[in-house]
Amino acid sequence: MKTKLLALLLLAGSGSMFAGVRVGIGIGVPAYGYGYVAPPPPPLVAYAPPVAPGPGFNFVNGYWYPAGPRYAYRAGYWARPPYVGARWYGPRYYGGRYYRGGWRR
């Protein structure tokens, strides 16, 4: 009897071992009639860029980007444009939305 009870307890407990609660957290809050409104990122960090590593490099200013439920900072860096005539346009926050930056003509 004790062995059957122990086996039953082990089987019942093993099923709940894989059950879990999932919670999702995102940046922003739902806004009635406007969809999803994200909070603005923190202010940019101001600093002088370091010396260029060579000709043909453009400095990409530091920026904040969404990383899970908060913003993370990406420090500025030197980069070569991916194609001739490309310019870096930094990320921006406008109208309650975050727009990614990137290289454009």
N, C-alpha and C positions, 0 to 999 in steps of 0.2 A: 504494500500500500504506500509506504513512504517513497519507494523508488518511482512509482507512477505519479505521485504528487510532485516530486522533484522534477521529473521529466516534463510534466505539464507546465510547471513554473518556468523552466528554462525555455520551452517553446513559446510561451506567451511573452516572455521578456525579450526574446530575440527579434520578434516582429516589431516591437516598439523601438528597438535599437536603431533601425534605419529610418524611422519617422523623424521629421524635424519641422521646425518652424522657419519660414523664410520671410525676411523683411527687406524691402527695397527702399533705398533712400536716394533721392536725386536733388540736383540743384534747382531751386525755384519752388513756386507754389502754384496750384491751380487758380486761375482767375476766371470768374464768371463771365462768359461771353468772349474771352480773349485767349483761351487755350492755356498755355503754360508760360508763366512769366518768371524769368530767372533773375536773381539778385545781381547787381553789378559786381564786377571783380574789384579787388583792392586797388589802390592807386599804384601807378607804375613806379619802379625804382629808378631814380636818376643817377647816372654815373657817366664818366668819360670813357669812350670806347678805347680798348687797347690798340697798340700799333698793328697795322695790317700785316698779315703774313707774307704778302706779295702782291704783284699787280693782278688785276682782274677779280679781286675779292670785294664783296659788298658786306657791310655790317648789318646784321639783322638785330634790331633792338630787342631787349628782353620783353616778355609779355606774360600775362596770366592766362591759363587755360583750364577748363573744367576737368577735374580728376575725381570722379566719384561724387561724393556729396559736398565737395569744397573745390577751391581753386588752387592750382599749383603754379609756381613761378618757373619760367624757363629763362635763364640768363642769356644775355645777348652773345652773339658769336659771329665769326667771319665765315662767309660761304661764297662759293662761286655760283653765279646764276646758272640754272639748268639749260638755258638756251640763249642765243644772242637777242638782246633787247629786253630781256626779262627784268622786272622790278619787283622787289618785295613789298607787299602790302600787308601790314600787321593786322592781327585780329582786332575786332572791335565789338563793342557792346552798344546796341542801338534798339530803342523801342522795346526793351524787356527781353531781347534775344541776343545771343552770343554768335558772332560770325567768325569763322576761322580765317586766318591769314593764309597767304600763299604767294607764289610767284605768278605774275601776269605780265602781259605785254602792255 
